[in-house]
Amino acid sequence: SHDLLSKLDIPARLAFDSLPIKAKEWLDTQKAGGPRSKTIILAGSSKFSTESLPALKRMGALIEEAGYEMAVLSGAALHHSNDDAAFLATLEQAFGRPPQVIDAGSLDEWFGVLHQSPLLISGRFHYTIAAAALGTPFIAFEGNTPKLHALSEFLDAPPPLSYSSPDLTVEITIRLTKMMESLPETTAQGGEKLVDMLALAAENYKGL
């Protein structure tokens, strides 16, 4: 958005989502260095496509071969995302069984699940922000807007994968195999970009 406004010669100040502020408050109540779970967290995307079935099947096999479990993290104050049903149904086809679902009942629980997981695989914007703030590695998929591309660039992370890519099975195999080589065993006190995220998030409140 900032780039678009700048190209139109409209003055704009770069800011950031406010979620890292809440994540930092939550982190300050936690003790870093605790053991990570053996559960890799999955989440869908606003641009999820059933074309990704073969890639998801390969992804699940790699995760299980490495000794990890998988769970879909959900949770909402009012309504869950409409595309979650299709995502869960496709995972059931890919894994040959209904996926485990963690339905977080609060923001604290949601943060806790992401903080303890060794890896997030998601096309959700706020899930990815939270993982980056909490120091949890992630693999991003694209959404319906450029947000995750801009976020990945800001976080010095690889660009999001496309659910409709004809080479997705190869791409997820390469990226996941590389990530599996160095998954953290203990929790962190925050991600490398947390300070930068907090500084930009504070821009939202300078006029108050």
C-alpha positions as CSV (number, residue, x, y, z in Angstrom):
1,S,0.0,0.0,0.0
2,H,2.8,2.4,0.9
3,D,4.5,1.7,-2.5
4,L,1.3,2.3,-4.4
5,L,0.6,5.6,-2.6
6,S,4.2,6.7,-3.2
7,K,4.0,6.0,-6.9
8,L,0.8,8.2,-6.9
9,D,2.8,11.0,-5.1
10,I,0.5,10.7,-2.2
11,P,2.3,11.4,1.1
12,A,2.3,8.3,3.3
13,R,4.1,7.0,6.4
14,L,5.1,3.4,6.5
15,A,3.6,1.5,9.4
16,F,2.9,-2.1,10.3
17,D,0.2,-4.3,11.7
18,S,-0.3,-3.9,15.5
19,L,-0.2,-7.7,16.2
20,P,3.5,-7.7,17.2
21,I,2.7,-5.3,20.0
22,K,0.4,-7.8,21.6
23,A,2.8,-10.6,20.8
24,K,5.6,-8.8,22.7
25,E,3.3,-8.2,25.7
26,W,2.5,-12.0,25.7
27,L,6.2,-12.9,25.3
28,D,7.1,-10.8,28.3
29,T,4.9,-13.1,30.4
30,Q,6.7,-16.3,29.1
31,K,9.9,-18.0,29.9
32,A,12.1,-18.5,26.8
33,G,14.0,-21.7,26.2
34,G,11.2,-24.2,26.9
35,P,10.8,-27.3,24.7
36,R,9.1,-27.0,21.4
37,S,6.2,-29.4,20.6
38,K,6.6,-32.0,17.9
39,T,3.5,-30.6,16.1
40,I,3.9,-28.6,12.9
41,I,1.1,-26.1,12.6
42,L,-0.9,-25.8,9.3
43,A,-3.3,-23.1,8.2
44,G,-5.2,-22.4,5.0
45,S,-5.2,-19.3,2.8
46,S,-7.7,-16.9,1.1
47,K,-6.3,-18.3,-2.2
48,F,-6.3,-22.0,-1.3
49,S,-6.7,-24.3,-4.2
50,T,-7.5,-28.0,-4.4
51,E,-4.9,-28.2,-7.2
52,S,-2.4,-28.4,-4.4
53,L,-3.6,-31.9,-3.3
54,P,-0.5,-33.8,-4.6
55,A,1.8,-31.3,-3.0
56,L,0.0,-31.5,0.4
57,K,0.2,-35.3,0.2
58,R,4.0,-35.1,-0.3
59,M,4.2,-32.4,2.5
60,G,2.4,-34.7,4.9
61,A,4.6,-37.6,4.1
62,L,7.8,-35.6,4.6
63,I,6.6,-34.3,8.0
64,E,5.7,-37.7,9.3
65,E,8.9,-39.3,8.0
66,A,10.8,-36.7,10.0
67,G,8.9,-37.7,13.2
68,Y,6.6,-34.8,13.5
69,E,2.8,-34.5,13.8
70,M,0.6,-32.0,12.1
71,A,-2.4,-29.9,13.3
72,V,-4.5,-27.2,11.8
73,L,-4.7,-24.2,14.1
74,S,-8.0,-22.5,14.0
75,G,-10.0,-20.1,16.3
76,A,-12.1,-16.9,15.9
77,A,-14.1,-14.7,18.1
78,L,-17.1,-14.9,15.8
79,H,-16.8,-16.7,12.4
80,H,-14.2,-19.1,11.0
81,S,-12.9,-18.5,7.5
82,N,-15.2,-19.8,4.8
83,D,-12.3,-21.4,3.0
84,D,-11.2,-23.5,6.0
85,A,-13.8,-26.2,5.2
86,A,-12.2,-26.8,1.7
87,F,-8.8,-26.8,3.2
88,L,-9.7,-29.4,5.8
89,A,-11.4,-31.6,3.3
90,T,-8.3,-31.5,1.0
91,L,-6.0,-32.3,3.9
92,E,-8.2,-35.3,4.7
93,Q,-7.8,-36.5,1.1
94,A,-4.1,-35.9,1.2
95,F,-3.5,-37.6,4.6
96,G,-6.1,-40.4,4.3
97,R,-7.7,-39.3,7.6
98,P,-9.3,-36.1,9.1
99,P,-6.6,-33.7,10.2
100,Q,-6.1,-32.8,13.8
101,V,-7.6,-29.4,14.5
102,I,-6.6,-27.1,17.4
103,D,-9.4,-24.7,18.0
104,A,-7.8,-21.9,20.1
105,G,-10.2,-20.5,22.6
106,S,-8.3,-17.3,23.3
107,L,-5.5,-15.1,21.8
108,D,-3.2,-16.4,24.6
109,E,-3.8,-20.0,23.6
110,W,-3.3,-19.1,19.9
111,F,0.0,-17.4,20.7
112,G,1.0,-20.4,22.9
113,V,0.4,-23.0,20.1
114,L,2.4,-20.9,17.6
115,H,5.2,-20.3,20.1
116,Q,5.7,-23.9,20.9
117,S,5.5,-25.2,17.4
118,P,8.7,-25.8,15.5
119,L,7.2,-24.6,12.2
120,L,4.2,-22.9,10.7
121,I,3.0,-23.7,7.2
122,S,0.4,-21.1,6.3
123,G,-1.2,-18.7,3.8
124,R,-2.6,-16.6,6.6
125,F,-1.3,-13.1,7.0
126,H,-1.7,-12.7,10.7
127,Y,-0.5,-16.3,11.5
128,T,2.7,-15.5,9.6
129,I,3.2,-12.2,11.5
130,A,2.6,-13.9,14.8
131,A,5.1,-16.7,14.0
132,A,7.7,-14.1,12.9
133,A,7.2,-12.1,16.1
134,L,7.3,-15.1,18.3
135,G,10.5,-16.6,16.7
136,T,8.8,-19.5,15.0
137,P,10.0,-20.5,11.6
138,F,7.4,-20.5,8.8
139,I,6.7,-21.4,5.2
140,A,4.3,-19.0,3.6
141,F,1.7,-19.6,0.9
142,E,0.2,-16.8,-1.1
143,G,-3.1,-15.1,-0.4
144,N,-5.6,-13.1,-2.5
145,T,-3.6,-9.9,-2.0
146,P,0.1,-9.0,-2.2
147,K,0.3,-8.7,1.6
148,L,2.2,-12.0,2.2
149,H,4.7,-11.1,-0.6
150,A,5.4,-7.8,1.0
151,L,5.6,-9.4,4.4
152,S,8.0,-12.1,3.2
153,E,10.2,-9.4,1.6
154,F,10.2,-7.4,4.9
155,L,11.1,-10.5,6.9
156,D,13.9,-11.5,4.5
157,A,12.0,-14.7,3.9
158,P,11.5,-16.6,0.6
159,P,8.5,-15.5,-1.4
160,P,5.2,-17.3,-0.7
161,L,4.5,-20.5,-2.5
162,S,1.6,-20.6,-5.0
163,Y,-1.1,-23.2,-4.5
164,S,-1.7,-23.4,-8.2
165,S,1.9,-23.7,-9.2
166,P,2.5,-26.7,-11.6
167,D,5.8,-27.3,-9.7
168,L,4.4,-27.0,-6.2
169,T,5.2,-30.6,-5.2
170,V,8.9,-30.0,-6.0
171,E,8.9,-26.5,-4.5
172,I,7.4,-27.6,-1.2
173,T,9.7,-30.6,-1.0
174,I,12.8,-28.4,-1.5
175,R,11.7,-25.7,1.0
176,L,10.4,-28.1,3.6
177,T,13.4,-30.4,3.4
178,K,15.7,-27.4,3.9
179,M,13.6,-26.1,6.9
180,M,13.6,-29.6,8.5
181,E,17.4,-29.5,8.8
182,S,17.4,-26.8,11.4
183,L,14.0,-26.7,13.2
184,P,14.4,-25.2,16.7
185,E,14.0,-27.5,19.8
186,T,13.4,-24.7,22.3
187,T,11.2,-21.6,22.3
188,A,12.5,-18.1,21.5
189,Q,12.0,-14.7,23.2
190,G,11.1,-13.2,19.9
191,G,12.0,-13.2,16.2
192,E,14.9,-11.4,14.6
193,K,12.6,-8.8,13.1
194,L,10.5,-8.2,16.2
195,V,12.2,-4.9,17.0
196,D,11.6,-3.6,13.5
197,M,8.0,-4.7,13.5
198,L,7.4,-3.0,16.9
199,A,8.9,0.2,15.7
200,L,6.7,0.3,12.6
201,A,3.6,-0.8,14.5
202,A,4.2,2.2,16.9
203,E,3.7,4.5,13.9
204,N,0.0,3.8,14.0
205,Y,-0.3,5.6,17.4
206,K,1.9,8.6,17.0
207,G,-1.1,10.9,16.3
208,L,-2.9,9.9,19.5
